[in-house]
Amino acid sequence: MTIDTVINGARVVTPGGIVNAQVAIAGGRIASLSAPGGATDATETIDATGLTLVPGFVDMHSHHREPGFTHKEDIRSVTAACAAGGVTTSVAMPNVYPPPNTPEVLRDMFSLYEKSAIVNWNVNPAGTIVSEIPKLADMGVAAFKVFMVVDTGRDYPHMPGIGVHDHGKLLAIMEACAEADVPLMVHPHDQALMDHVEQKFWDRGERDALAYAKAYAAHDGLIWETAIATLLRMQAATGVHLHLLHVQTAGSVELIRQAKARGQKVTAEINPWALFLGHKWENIERLGSYALSYWVPEKNGPHLWEGLRDGTLDIVATDHAPHTREEKEVGWEDGWKAHTGTPSTQFYSRMLLDAVHQGKLSLERVVEACATAPARLFGIAGKGEISVGADADLVLVDTERTETVTDDEVLSKIGYTPYAGQTYTGLPVRTLIAGRTVFADGVVTGEPGTGTQSRRVRHAAGTS
């Protein structure tokens, strides 16, 4: 066997624990794990002394903005940011234009990724046309996505074609996804309750970003927890693999924990903004709509961290959501007109590595939540772990290096990050896709078209 690359000197995070090993790569896959320092005839040798090797992060929830909104972001820019952040598979959400809810539209999207993606990719189409779900499932998608939200005062980011608010239609979608053996991701939201809550703010003349933040967090997260409770009951009726997005309240964690204890096929994710941005009111006051996503009142924090530690919250996904400064600035006057969501794909690995440094999480749990579990739960074969035969999608990190985030290093087209000024210990320094370096020494070296579709293998184990 011809060995293409050998990585020497790193601590290696494997399914069996952290070991000192020499990793050999051949044909884009891990060929062997052996004692460090052994003689191997390889085309390339990477000296990783003092570094830690982890599987590339698999981000199941990211907004890439192409097609339709490339003034915010495009496939090339977002996958460059992924490479710099240690993300080797990034899965796009369907709030683009036209929304991918038919095979024809999804094929057109795939062609864009085949041309432009620097890292591996997939697209979670909108499961809003029940008759199209079996055909879309056959295209290797990892999941379907549905929003339970109607935007008030704007037509983006939750445009027609991706939202479902009628519970009967949502039940039909769940049944179809269960039959197709593909998970259903749902953005939980109770629109009727939100209509009532926000109207009271407006009647008082409160419409700025701070009012918006308070409205969505009203009554201890009422709009989230009522929606999640309904979704869990519908999951029990259909047997679908339900994946809950945007978990941000203590009550939501408890609902999910109880459902899992009953044996329901439900998984859940938490996003970086819930732990590192919207978790402090002072950030909302300072940044306004730039910090929204959502406000997560501080009393929820301990429950969210505990849910992440104990696996109630299965994965971390970015919910990367870039918007221009102009689309955010309007929020100082009217938070309901500002486009909601925050970017994070380039920097969330730093946040989580810093959490390891602070003792909030173990490194093994970070790897599980950001790489191994996403690949396993969504049936993406060959990804998410360092083992013989797995794809050589790998990241070298310096767990001791401390850096402060700046706008100057942002690779997203928007040119800023709400995390600017934050200092984290732990930094990705080299990213490999199928054994080929796409990022090193602060520079993205991967070419557009490097990435390939990370397809779902149906009937994957471990989805319960």
C-alpha positions as CSV (number, residue, x, y, z in Angstrom):
1,M,0.0,0.0,0.0
2,T,1.3,3.5,-0.9
3,I,1.0,5.8,2.0
4,D,0.2,9.4,1.0
5,T,0.5,11.2,4.3
6,V,1.8,10.4,7.8
7,I,0.9,12.6,10.8
8,N,3.5,12.2,13.6
9,G,3.7,13.4,17.1
10,A,0.1,14.3,17.9
11,R,-2.2,13.2,20.7
12,V,-5.0,11.5,18.8
13,V,-8.7,11.5,19.9
14,T,-10.0,8.0,19.0
15,P,-13.2,6.2,19.8
16,G,-11.2,4.3,22.5
17,G,-9.7,7.4,24.1
18,I,-6.9,9.8,23.6
19,V,-3.6,8.1,22.5
20,N,-0.2,8.9,21.2
21,A,-0.2,7.5,17.7
22,Q,1.2,7.8,14.2
23,V,-1.6,8.2,11.7
24,A,-1.1,7.0,8.1
25,I,-3.4,8.1,5.3
26,A,-3.8,6.4,1.9
27,G,-6.4,7.0,-0.8
28,G,-8.2,9.6,1.3
29,R,-8.8,7.2,4.3
30,I,-7.0,6.4,7.5
31,A,-4.8,3.4,6.7
32,S,-3.3,2.7,10.1
33,L,-2.8,3.9,13.7
34,S,0.5,2.8,15.0
35,A,3.1,3.5,17.6
36,P,4.5,7.1,17.2
37,G,7.8,7.6,15.4
38,G,7.8,4.4,13.3
39,A,9.5,4.4,10.0
40,T,6.9,4.9,7.1
41,D,7.6,5.7,3.5
42,A,5.1,8.4,2.8
43,T,4.8,11.2,0.2
44,E,4.2,13.7,2.9
45,T,5.0,13.8,6.6
46,I,3.3,16.2,8.9
47,D,5.1,17.0,12.2
48,A,2.3,17.5,14.7
49,T,4.4,17.6,17.9
50,G,2.6,19.3,20.7
51,L,-0.7,19.3,18.8
52,T,-3.9,17.2,19.1
53,L,-5.6,15.4,16.2
54,V,-9.4,15.3,16.2
55,P,-11.9,14.2,13.5
56,G,-13.2,17.1,11.4
57,F,-16.4,18.7,12.8
58,V,-19.6,17.7,11.2
59,D,-21.9,20.7,11.3
60,M,-25.5,19.6,10.7
61,H,-27.1,23.1,10.7
62,S,-25.6,25.9,8.7
63,H,-27.1,28.7,6.5
64,H,-25.0,29.1,3.4
65,R,-27.2,31.6,1.6
66,E,-26.6,30.3,-2.0
67,P,-28.6,30.5,-4.2
68,G,-30.6,33.7,-3.8
69,F,-28.8,35.6,-1.1
70,T,-25.2,35.6,-2.0
71,H,-24.8,39.2,-0.9
72,K,-24.6,37.7,2.6
73,E,-22.6,34.6,1.9
74,D,-21.9,32.0,-0.8
75,I,-20.7,28.4,-0.9
76,R,-17.1,29.3,-1.5
77,S,-16.9,31.9,1.3
78,V,-18.7,29.7,3.9
79,T,-16.7,26.6,3.1
80,A,-13.5,28.6,3.4
81,A,-14.6,29.7,6.8
82,C,-15.4,26.1,7.6
83,A,-11.9,25.0,6.6
84,A,-10.4,27.6,8.9
85,G,-12.7,26.6,11.8
86,G,-12.1,22.8,11.5
87,V,-15.4,22.0,10.0
88,T,-15.0,19.3,7.3
89,T,-18.6,18.6,6.6
90,S,-21.2,21.4,6.6
91,V,-24.9,20.8,5.9
92,A,-27.0,23.6,4.4
93,M,-30.4,24.7,5.5
94,P,-33.2,25.3,2.9
95,N,-34.0,29.0,3.4
96,V,-32.5,30.0,0.1
97,Y,-34.3,30.9,-3.1
98,P,-35.7,28.9,-4.7
99,P,-36.2,26.7,-1.6
100,P,-35.1,23.1,-2.2
101,N,-38.3,21.2,-1.7
102,T,-38.3,19.3,-5.1
103,P,-35.6,17.0,-6.6
104,E,-35.2,19.5,-9.5
105,V,-34.3,22.4,-7.3
106,L,-32.1,20.2,-5.1
107,R,-30.1,18.9,-8.1
108,D,-29.4,22.5,-9.1
109,M,-28.2,23.2,-5.6
110,F,-26.0,20.1,-5.6
111,S,-24.3,21.4,-8.8
112,L,-23.4,24.6,-7.1
113,Y,-21.7,22.8,-4.3
114,E,-19.9,20.4,-6.7
115,K,-18.4,23.5,-8.3
116,S,-17.6,25.7,-5.3
117,A,-17.3,23.8,-2.0
118,I,-13.9,23.6,-0.3
119,V,-15.1,21.2,2.4
120,N,-17.6,18.3,2.3
121,W,-21.3,19.2,2.2
122,N,-24.9,18.2,2.1
123,V,-28.2,20.0,1.9
124,N,-31.2,19.4,4.2
125,P,-34.2,20.1,1.9
126,A,-37.5,21.5,3.1
127,G,-39.9,18.6,3.7
128,T,-42.9,20.8,2.9
129,I,-44.2,18.8,-0.1
130,V,-45.1,15.4,1.2
131,S,-45.2,13.7,-2.2
132,E,-41.6,14.8,-2.9
133,I,-40.1,13.4,0.3
134,P,-39.3,9.8,-1.0
135,K,-37.6,11.2,-4.1
136,L,-35.6,13.7,-2.1
137,A,-34.6,11.0,0.4
138,D,-33.1,9.0,-2.5
139,M,-30.7,11.8,-3.2
140,G,-28.6,11.1,-0.1
141,V,-29.9,13.9,2.1
142,A,-29.0,13.7,5.8
143,A,-32.4,15.1,7.0
144,F,-35.4,17.2,6.1
145,K,-36.0,20.6,7.7
146,V,-39.2,22.3,8.7
147,F,-39.7,25.7,10.3
148,M,-42.7,26.2,12.6
149,V,-42.4,30.0,12.3
150,V,-44.0,32.8,10.5
151,D,-41.9,36.0,10.3
152,T,-43.7,39.2,11.3
153,G,-42.8,42.3,9.4
154,R,-40.3,40.6,7.0
155,D,-40.2,37.9,4.4
156,Y,-36.7,36.6,5.3
157,P,-35.2,34.4,6.7
158,H,-38.4,32.3,7.0
159,M,-39.9,32.6,3.5
160,P,-42.8,30.8,2.0
161,G,-42.1,27.2,1.0
162,I,-40.2,26.2,4.2
163,G,-42.6,26.8,7.0
164,V,-45.4,24.5,8.3
165,H,-47.7,25.7,11.0
166,D,-50.7,23.4,10.4
167,H,-50.3,20.4,12.7
168,G,-52.1,18.1,10.4
169,K,-49.7,18.8,7.6
170,L,-46.8,18.5,10.0
171,L,-48.1,15.0,11.0
172,A,-48.2,14.0,7.4
173,I,-44.6,15.1,6.9
174,M,-43.5,13.2,10.0
175,E,-45.2,10.0,8.6
176,A,-43.5,10.4,5.3
177,C,-40.1,11.0,6.8
178,A,-40.5,7.9,9.0
179,E,-41.5,5.9,6.0
180,A,-38.5,7.2,4.1
181,D,-36.1,6.5,7.0
182,V,-34.8,10.1,7.1
183,P,-34.7,12.3,10.2
184,L,-36.8,15.4,10.4
185,M,-35.3,18.5,11.8
186,V,-37.8,21.0,13.3
187,H,-37.3,24.6,14.3
188,P,-39.9,24.6,17.2
189,H,-42.1,27.7,17.6
190,D,-45.7,28.4,18.6
191,Q,-46.8,31.2,16.3
192,A,-50.2,31.8,17.8
193,L,-48.6,32.4,21.2
194,M,-46.0,34.6,19.7
195,D,-48.6,36.7,17.9
196,H,-50.2,37.5,21.3
197,V,-46.9,38.1,23.1
198,E,-45.4,40.4,20.5
199,Q,-48.6,42.4,20.1
200,K,-48.4,43.5,23.8
201,F,-44.9,44.8,23.2
202,W,-46.0,46.7,20.1
203,D,-49.0,48.2,22.0
204,R,-46.5,49.6,24.5
205,G,-44.4,51.1,21.7
206,E,-41.6,48.6,22.3
207,R,-40.1,47.5,19.0
208,D,-36.3,47.7,19.3
209,A,-33.8,44.8,19.5
210,L,-34.1,44.6,23.2
211,A,-37.9,44.3,23.0
212,Y,-37.5,41.6,20.3
213,A,-35.2,39.6,22.6
214,K,-37.6,39.9,25.6
215,A,-40.6,38.9,23.5
216,Y,-39.0,35.6,22.3
217,A,-37.9,34.7,25.8
218,A,-41.3,35.7,27.4
219,H,-42.9,33.5,30.0
220,D,-39.7,31.4,30.5
221,G,-39.6,30.3,26.9
222,L,-43.3,29.5,26.5
223,I,-43.2,29.5,22.7
224,W,-40.3,27.0,22.6
225,E,-41.6,24.6,25.2
226,T,-45.2,24.3,24.1
227,A,-43.9,23.6,20.5
228,I,-41.5,21.0,21.7
229,A,-44.1,19.3,23.9
230,T,-46.4,19.1,20.8
231,L,-43.6,17.8,18.6
232,L,-42.6,15.1,21.1
233,R,-46.2,13.8,21.3
234,M,-46.4,13.7,17.5
235,Q,-43.1,11.9,17.3
236,A,-44.5,9.2,19.6
237,A,-47.4,8.8,17.2
238,T,-45.3,8.5,14.1
239,G,-42.0,7.0,15.2
240,V,-40.1,9.5,13.1
241,H,-36.5,10.4,14.1
242,L,-37.2,13.9,15.4
243,H,-34.3,16.2,15.7
244,L,-35.1,19.4,17.7
245,L,-33.2,22.6,16.9
246,H,-32.4,25.7,19.0
247,V,-32.7,24.2,22.4
248,Q,-32.3,27.1,24.8
249,T,-34.4,26.6,28.0
250,A,-34.2,24.5,31.1
251,G,-37.7,23.3,30.5
252,S,-36.9,22.1,27.0
253,V,-33.9,20.1,28.2
254,E,-36.2,18.4,30.7
255,L,-38.9,17.6,28.1
256,I,-36.2,16.0,25.9
257,R,-34.7,14.1,28.8
258,Q,-38.1,12.6,29.7
259,A,-38.8,11.7,26.1
260,K,-35.5,9.9,25.8
261,A,-36.2,8.0,29.1
262,R,-39.4,6.8,27.5
263,G,-37.4,5.4,24.6
264,Q,-38.5,7.9,22.0
265,K,-36.4,8.4,18.8
266,V,-35.6,12.0,19.5
267,T,-32.3,13.9,19.3
268,A,-31.5,17.5,20.0
269,E,-28.9,20.2,19.3
270,I,-27.6,23.3,21.0
271,N,-26.1,26.2,19.1
272,P,-23.0,28.3,20.0
273,W,-25.1,31.5,20.5
274,A,-27.0,29.8,23.4
275,L,-23.8,29.2,25.3
276,F,-21.4,31.9,24.3
277,L,-23.4,35.0,23.0
278,G,-27.1,35.3,23.9
279,H,-26.5,33.9,27.4
280,K,-25.7,37.3,28.8
281,W,-28.1,40.3,28.7
282,E,-25.1,42.6,28.6
283,N,-24.3,41.2,25.1
284,I,-27.9,41.9,23.9
285,E,-27.6,45.5,25.2
286,R,-24.2,46.0,23.6
287,L,-24.8,44.3,20.3
288,G,-28.6,44.5,19.8
289,S,-29.6,42.5,16.7
290,Y,-26.0,41.5,16.1
291,A,-26.4,39.1,19.1
292,L,-29.8,37.8,18.0
293,S,-30.4,34.7,17.3
294,Y,-32.1,34.8,20.7
295,W,-31.6,35.9,24.2
296,V,-31.1,33.0,26.6
297,P,-31.8,34.2,30.2
298,E,-28.9,33.3,32.4
299,K,-30.8,30.9,34.7
300,N,-31.0,28.5,31.8
301,G,-27.2,28.2,31.4
302,P,-26.4,25.6,34.0
303,H,-29.2,23.3,32.6
304,L,-28.0,23.7,29.1
305,W,-24.4,22.9,30.0
306,E,-25.6,19.9,32.0
307,G,-27.7,18.7,29.1
308,L,-24.7,18.9,26.8
309,R,-22.5,17.1,29.2
310,D,-24.9,14.2,29.9
311,G,-25.9,13.8,26.2
312,T,-29.5,15.0,26.5
313,L,-28.4,17.5,24.0
314,D,-26.8,15.2,21.5
315,I,-24.8,17.5,19.3
316,V,-23.5,21.1,18.8
317,A,-24.3,22.7,15.4
318,T,-23.6,26.2,14.5
319,D,-26.8,27.6,13.1
320,H,-24.3,29.8,11.1
321,A,-26.5,32.6,9.9
322,P,-24.7,35.6,8.3
323,H,-26.4,38.9,7.6
324,T,-25.0,42.2,6.4
325,R,-24.5,45.1,8.8
326,E,-27.3,47.0,7.1
327,E,-29.7,44.1,7.8
328,K,-28.7,44.2,11.4
329,E,-28.5,47.9,12.0
330,V,-32.2,48.4,11.5
331,G,-32.7,46.4,14.7
332,W,-31.8,49.3,16.9
333,E,-35.0,50.9,15.8
334,D,-37.1,47.8,14.9
335,G,-35.9,44.4,16.0
336,W,-38.7,42.7,14.0
337,K,-37.3,44.1,10.8
338,A,-33.7,43.0,11.4
339,H,-32.7,39.6,9.9
340,T,-32.3,37.2,12.7
341,G,-29.4,34.8,13.2
342,T,-25.6,35.0,14.0
343,P,-22.5,33.7,12.2
344,S,-20.2,31.2,14.0
345,T,-18.8,28.5,11.7
346,Q,-15.3,29.9,11.7
347,F,-15.0,30.3,15.5
348,Y,-17.2,27.8,17.3
349,S,-14.5,25.2,17.5
350,R,-12.4,27.8,19.5
351,M,-15.3,28.4,21.9
352,L,-15.7,24.7,22.6
353,L,-12.0,24.1,23.0
354,D,-11.9,27.0,25.4
355,A,-14.8,25.3,27.3
356,V,-12.4,22.2,27.6
357,H,-9.7,24.5,28.9
358,Q,-12.0,25.9,31.5
359,G,-13.2,22.5,32.6
360,K,-16.8,22.8,31.4
361,L,-16.5,19.9,29.0
362,S,-14.1,17.1,28.3
363,L,-12.3,17.0,25.0
364,E,-13.8,13.6,24.3
365,R,-17.3,15.1,24.8
366,V,-16.6,18.0,22.4
367,V,-15.4,15.5,19.7
368,E,-18.5,13.4,20.3
369,A,-20.9,16.3,20.1
370,C,-19.3,18.0,17.1
371,A,-18.1,15.1,15.0
372,T,-18.9,11.6,16.1
373,A,-22.5,11.9,17.1
374,P,-23.6,14.1,14.1
375,A,-22.2,11.5,11.7
376,R,-23.6,8.6,13.5
377,L,-27.1,10.0,14.2
378,F,-27.6,11.2,10.6
379,G,-26.0,8.1,9.0
380,I,-23.0,9.8,7.3
381,A,-20.7,6.9,6.8
382,G,-16.9,7.3,7.3
383,K,-17.1,10.6,9.1
384,G,-16.7,11.8,12.6
385,E,-14.0,9.5,14.1
386,I,-10.4,8.6,13.8
387,S,-10.2,4.9,13.1
388,V,-8.8,2.6,10.4
389,G,-10.9,2.8,7.3
390,A,-12.6,6.1,8.2
391,D,-12.3,9.1,5.9
392,A,-9.2,11.2,6.6
393,D,-11.2,14.4,7.4
394,L,-9.0,15.6,10.2
395,V,-8.1,18.7,12.2
396,L,-4.9,19.5,14.1
397,V,-5.6,21.8,17.1
398,D,-3.3,23.6,19.5
399,T,-5.2,23.2,22.8
400,E,-2.8,25.6,24.5
401,R,-2.8,28.5,22.1
402,T,-4.7,31.6,23.1
403,E,-6.0,34.0,20.5
404,T,-8.5,37.0,20.5
405,V,-11.1,36.9,17.7
406,T,-11.0,39.9,15.4
407,D,-13.1,41.1,12.4
408,D,-9.9,41.2,10.3
409,E,-9.7,37.4,10.2
410,V,-13.4,36.8,9.2
411,L,-13.7,34.9,5.9
412,S,-17.5,35.2,5.7
413,K,-18.6,37.8,3.1
414,I,-20.2,39.9,5.8
415,G,-16.8,40.8,7.2
416,Y,-17.6,40.9,10.9
417,T,-18.3,38.6,13.8
418,P,-20.3,39.2,17.0
419,Y,-17.6,37.3,18.8
420,A,-14.9,39.9,18.0
421,G,-12.9,40.8,21.1
422,Q,-13.5,37.4,22.8
423,T,-10.4,35.5,23.8
424,Y,-10.3,31.7,23.6
425,T,-7.7,29.0,24.4
426,G,-7.6,26.3,21.7
427,L,-7.2,26.9,18.0
428,P,-7.5,24.7,14.8
429,V,-4.2,25.1,13.0
430,R,-4.5,22.6,10.1
431,T,-7.6,21.0,8.4
432,L,-7.5,18.0,6.0
433,I,-10.2,16.8,3.7
434,A,-9.6,13.2,2.5
435,G,-6.0,13.6,3.6
436,R,-5.4,16.7,1.7
437,T,-4.6,20.0,3.5
438,V,-7.2,22.7,2.9
439,F,-6.2,25.0,5.7
440,A,-2.8,25.6,7.4
441,D,-0.8,28.4,9.1
442,G,-3.8,30.7,8.9
443,V,-4.4,30.3,5.2
444,V,-7.1,28.5,3.3
445,T,-5.3,26.4,0.7
446,G,-8.2,24.2,-0.5
447,E,-9.6,24.8,-4.0
448,P,-13.3,25.1,-4.8
449,G,-14.6,21.7,-5.8
450,T,-12.5,19.9,-3.2
451,G,-15.5,18.9,-1.2
452,T,-17.9,16.1,-2.0
453,Q,-21.4,15.2,-0.8
454,S,-21.5,13.6,2.7
455,R,-24.4,11.3,1.9
456,R,-26.6,9.6,4.4
457,V,-26.6,5.8,4.5
458,R,-30.2,4.7,5.1
459,H,-31.1,2.4,8.0
460,A,-28.1,3.7,10.0
461,A,-27.5,2.4,13.5
462,G,-27.7,4.7,16.5
463,T,-30.6,6.9,15.6
464,S,-32.7,6.2,18.6
